[in-house]
Amino acid sequence: MIDPKKLAAMKKKALKLIDRERLLQLACDLVDIPSPTGHEKACADYIIGRYRRAGIKVLPQAFEDTRANAIGIIKGRGDGPCLMLNGHMDTSYVGDEQYLPDTPGYKPKAVVDGEWIYGLGVYNMKGSLAAFIHAAEALQGSGIELEGDLLIACVAGEIEKSQVGNYQGPLYRGGGCGTWYAITHGAVADFAVVGEPSGMTLMRAHGGYVWTRITLIGDPMHTIYGTARNNTISNMMKIMHALQKWGDEYEKRRAHLGMPAHVTLSAIEGGWPYRCSRVPVACTLYVDTRLLPGQQPLEVQREIEAVIARVRGDDPDLQRLHLDMNMFMNQWGSECPPEEFIFQAVAEAHRETTGKAVEITAIPFASDAGELNAHGIPALNYGAAGRLRTFRAGEHPGDLTKDWNPGQGEHASIEDILQATRVYVNLIVNVCTRTRAELGLKGKKRRGKDTDDQEEDTDDFAA
């Protein structure tokens, strides 16, 4: 094990290179590059350019014309573990959606207001990306040689989105596809920390989801022949009422670590708006059901099928309509137990940096930690953003009644991003100066620093 004085000196050397103004500019630059789902390549190119200028190895990962992951690697001597810092570049919105508030927190243009940055993506999760990248730049600039590897995975396609019906193309291909591509194309690690907006709390568990599509189909006819009995929208309202009633019970029954398993009637389509003189021949309902750790998508599907079967069994009007139903998107939740090394390492890095014990949370939004855990890479969430300007002193994310302010949109504390960068530096040094033998990890010693497990950098990859 490395001498504690030497370890402290290594950290001090790297921490000195953290620069608040450079970090702020980096965060603003990332926000200023629009990167909605399906169009992340410009943001990836910017990050790859920074990797190259810092002397950080690049693993090329372009997987669609307008999409790429930005994978950077700092190689160690070969005896230590590989630590991944993972975060997504795609943003929750494009920024020009109808009815979206016309405020800086929803626009891909950074606005600095005192100690806060506003702009689309800074909360989810370009604030953490800035902290990851700057931490890696500081380590590389310090000349510190690690035993293990640091892998920075800035990925595309995390946002909860799916192609369905008329909504086709890259803009709708999300749901963890970037991290899946990364870890099945060479960007693998022993441990991972994902930078979702946890407000510098250790998010030990997160949720997933099941998306269900339910369609009722009737007969085409003029409204002069229509009644509530043969109207697909009117009949869908019966199903909606039954699902909401079931959802209220499901939410409590399936709660885990304080996370409620919300059921949301998310979208509905029916009829022809340009032909209101026709009884709606079809109506489609879309349902989001939160899936918590330890639960399976088929459990949700079977419960929804049972609810609808009960409603139809008692209603001849529903029985006369054709019903089509399917699950069209799902992601699993995951949990990182306290005995995992990465859990303890993040807790220690936070305590070492802030002087306080880290708060442990569980939040039911989806995260690429689920994809990583499913592929055998222990992962949890610890992010720079997440604390809102409206929070009182000492408040942290975890209370779903306070964790989002729709009026302000996305924003992040500059001080939190700076402090999280320091936490990441301490974490990297603490983890990557250990040997695999110390940590009980399998695998033979690599032949040397110049022997790479990953694909070599190539000149023709755009930067």
N, C-alpha and C positions, 0 to 999 in steps of 0.2 A: 504494500500500500504506500502511496506517495507521502512524503514527509509533510505534515500540516503547514509548516512555515513556507515550504516551496509552493504548496497549493495556494496559500494566501497571497504569495508574491505573484503568481500567475494571474490570479483574479484581479489583483490591484492593477497590474499592467494592462489587462484588457479593459477593465472598467474605466480607466483614464481616457480611453479613446472614444467613449460614448459622448457624443456631442449633441446637446439639446437642439440647437438650431438646424444641424444637418438632419437629425431625426424628424423634426417638424417639417422640413422641406420634403423629405422622403415621403412622409405620410400624405402631405398635400399633393405631391406629384402623383401618387397612386390614385388618389381620389379624382384628380383631374383627367385621368385616362379612363374614358367610359369602357366598362367591361361587363355588360349584361351577359347572362348565360348564353353561350354559343358564340360569343364575340370577345374572347379573352386574350387573343393573340397579341394585340398591341401592348397590353399590360405585361404579358409574359416576356415580350421582347425587351421592354424597359428593364424588367428585373434581371433578365439574362445579361443585358449590357452592364448592369451594376456588378453582377457576379464576375464578369470577365475583367472589369477594371480593377476589382479587388483581388484578382488572382484566384478566384474560387472556381473549381472545376464545374463544368456544365454537363448534365446528362440530357441530351436532346429528346424531347417528347412532344412532337406535334402530332395530333391525332385527328384533326379535321382541318379544312382550309382556313377556317377562321379561329381555330382553337389550338392551344398548346399549354402544357404544364411548364413551369419554370423550376427546374430541379437543380439545386446547387449542392456541391459536396466538398467538404474540407476533410481531406484524408488524414488519418492518424498513422501511427507506427505499425499498426496491424494486430496488436494484442487486445485491444479494447472493444467495447460494444459499439454499435451504431445507433445513434439517437436521431430520430426524425422530429423536426418541428414542422407541423402541417397546417396549412390554411388555404382558404379559397379566394380566388380573385373575382369570381362572378358576384354581381350585386343583386340585391333582392328585387330591384325594379330596373326598368330602362331609364325612367325619370320623366317620361312624357305621357304616361298612362292617364286616361281620362279619369277625372275626379281625384287624382293624387294631389295633395296639398301643394300649392305653389310657394314652397319655402326652401331655404338652402339645404335643409336636412334630407331632401329628396332629389337633389340635383347633383350631377357628376362634376361639381366645381367646388373646391375647398374654400371655405370661409372661416377665417380665424377670428374668434370673438373672445378677447381676453385669454383665459386659460383653456379654451375649448375650441375644437375643430368641428365644423359642421360640413356635411357633404355625404352624398350617396356612397355607401360602402365603408365609411370610416369606422362605423360601429360593427358592421358585419361584412368583412372583418379585416379591412385594410389597415386599421390601427395595429392589429397584431402582426400583420405581414411586415409593416414598417419596423416593428420591434424585432421580429425574427431576423430580417435582412441586416439591420444595423448591428445587432448582436454578432452575427456572422462576420460582418466587415470588421468589427472591433477585434474579434478573435484572430482573424487572418492578419490584420494589420499589426497585432502585437507580436507576431512571430512565435507564439506559443505552439509547441508540438504536443498533440494529444496522443493517447494510446489508441483511442477509438475514433470513429468517423462521425462527423456531423452532417446530416442530410437535411437541407431546407427544401420542403415540397410546397411550392405555391401552385395550387391546382385550379383547374377549370371545373365547371359543372357540378358544384355542390348544392346549389340552391334547390329547394324542394319544388321540382317541376317535372312534368311528364307530357310527352306527346299523347294527344287523345283527340278523336274526331277530326275536326277541321284544323286543329292547332298542331301543325307539323313543322319540322325543321329544327335547326340548332338552338334557336331561342327557347325551345321547350324540352331540350335534352339536358336535364340536370340530375339531381338525386344521387350524387356520389360518383358519377361516371369518371370524373377526373382522377380522384384518388384510386378508384378501381384500376384505371389505366396505369397510373403511376406504379402501383405495387405489383402489377402483373407484367411490367416492362422494366424491371431492374431497380426501381426505387424502393428497396426493402430495408427494414431496420429491425433492431432488437426491441426498441421501445419507441413510443411516439407521444408527443404532446400536441394537441390540436388547439388552436387559438380562438375558438368561438367566444362570443362576448359574455364571459363569466364574471367580469368585473374584478379580476385578480382573485377570484375564489377558486378553489380546487373543485371542479365539477366532476364528481366521481361517477355520476350516472346521467344518462340523457335518454330521450325517447326516440321512437321511430314512428311509423305511420302505415296505415292501410287506406288506400283510396279506392272507393267503390263507385261503379257507374250503374245506375238503375234506370231502365227505359220502359215506359208503357207505350204501346202502339195500338191505336184504334182504327176506325174506318173513316175515310175522307167523306165529308159531307158539308153542306151549307149550314150556316148557323140557324136557319129557320127550322132545321130538323134536330138541332142540338138541345141537349139537356145536361144537367150536372152529372147524370148517370153515365152518359157516354163521352164525357169530356175528360181527356187524359190529364189535364192540369188539375181539375177538381179531384180526380181519383188519386193523383200523386200526393195531394195534400193529406189524404188519409195515411199514406205511407210515411210522409214526413212527420206527422203527429206521432205515429207509433215509434218511429226511429228516435225522435227526440226524447220520448218517454223512456225508451230503453237506454238511450245514451246517458240520461241523468243517473240511472242506476249503475250502468257500466262504469262511469267515471269514478264512482266511489268504490265499487267492488274491485276494480283493477288498479287502484292507486298503489304507488310503490315509492318508498323513501320520500313521502310527502308530495310526489308528483301526481296530479290528477290526470286520468286518461280521458281527456275531452273527446266528445263526439260532436262534429260540426257539420251542419248542412251547408256545404260550401258554395255550390253553384246550381243553377237550374236553367234549363232551356226548354222551350215548348212553343209549338205553333209556328205560324209564319207572320211576322210583324207587318209585312206588306200586304197581307191578305186576311184582315181581321174578320172577314165574312165567312171564314171557314173554321169549323170546330177543330181544335188542335189535334192533328192526327197522331202526334207523338209528343211525349214530354220526358226529359231526362234529368235525373237528379244525381248530383255528385256529393259524396260523403267522405269526410276526413275523420278517421278514427285513430287516436294516438295509441301507439303500441309501445309498451314499456318493457324494460329488460326482463327476460325470461318468458315473454309471451311470443306467440307465433301468429303470423298473418292468417293462417287457415282457421285459427280460433275465432278471429273477428269475422271472417267470411261466413262461417257456419252460424254464428250468432245472428248476423244480419239476415241470412237466409231463413232462419227460424222465425224471426220477427215478422218478416214479410209473408211467410207461409201462414202464420196465425191470422194476420189481417185479411189476407185473401180468402182464407177458409170460411170466414164469417161474412164475406161481402160478395154477393153475386155480380155486382157491377165490375169489381176488380177482376173477378174470375173471367169475365167476358173479354177483357183486354189482354193482348199478348204482353208478357213480361220477359224482358231480357236483362240479365244482371251479371256483372263480372268485376273482379278485382283487377285494376289496371296499373297500379303502382304500389310498391311497398318498400319500406326500409326497416331494419331491425333497430331496436334500442340496444344499449350496451351499458355495462357497469365495470368499473375498475375497483377491485377490492382493496382495502387498506394494506393488506400484506404484500401487494405487488411492489416491486422495487421502484417503479416509476412514480407511484403514489407517494412513497416515502421521500423520494428524491425531490419532487416538486414541493412538497411540504417543507422540506429542509431549506431549499433555495429561497422560498418565500420568507421563512423565518429569519434566515441569515441576512436577507436584503432589507426587510422592513422592521425587524426586531419584534415581530408579532407572529403568533400562530395563524396559519392560514384558515380561513373559514371554509367548511366543507358544504357543498351545495349539490342539488340534483335538479335539473331543469328539463322539461319534456320536449324541447325542440330537437329535431334530428341533427346529427353531427357525423362527420366522416370518421370519428372515433369508432362508430359501429362497424364500418367497413374494415378498419384496421384490426379491431379486436376479432372480427370474424375470420380474418386471414392469419391469426396467430401472433399479431403484434400488439402487446399490451398498450392501451392508449387511454388517455383521459383528456379533459378540456381544462385549460388554464389560459384565459385571454386577457389582453390589455384593456379592451373596451368593455362596456356593459354597465358601468356606473353612470347614471343620468344626472344632468344638471339639477333636476328637481329633487334628487335624493337629499335627505337630511344627513348631517354628519354621522358617519358610522354605518349608514345603510348600504347594503350590497344587494346584488341581484339574488333572486330566489323567491320573491313574493310576486306572483303573477298579476296581482292587482296593481302593482307599481312599476313593473319592469319595462314598460314601454310607454312613451309619451308621443301619441300620434301627432300632436300639434307641432312639436319640435322636430320630429323625424330623427335621422341618424346624426349622432354627435359623440365625441369622445374627449376625455380629459387629456390634455398634453402631459400633465404630470403623471397620470396613470400609464401612458404609453412609455414615458421615460423610465418610470420605476419598473415596469414589466420588462423592459430591455435589460435592466440590471439583473432582474430575477433570471432571465433566460441565460445571460452570461454565466452567472453562478451555477445554474443548472448544468449547462454544457460542460463546464470545467469539472464539476463534481462527478458527473457521469462518465465523461469521456477520458478522464485520467485514471479510471479504474481499469482493471483487466477483466477479460471474460472469465478467467479462472476464479478471480475474486468473487464474481457475481454468479458463479455456477452455470455459466452459459456454455453450451457445447460448441465445438468447432475448432479446427486446427489453426495454429498461428499462420498468418499470411506471410508471404515471402519477403515483404518489405514495403516501404511507403509507396514505391512506384508501381506496385502490383495492384491493379484496380479490379474490383469485382464487377464494376459497372462499365457500360459502354464508353469508349473514349469520346471526348469532345470532337466535333467536326466543324470545319471552317464554313461549310455551306449552310449551317443552321443560322437563321436570321437573328440578328442582335440589334 
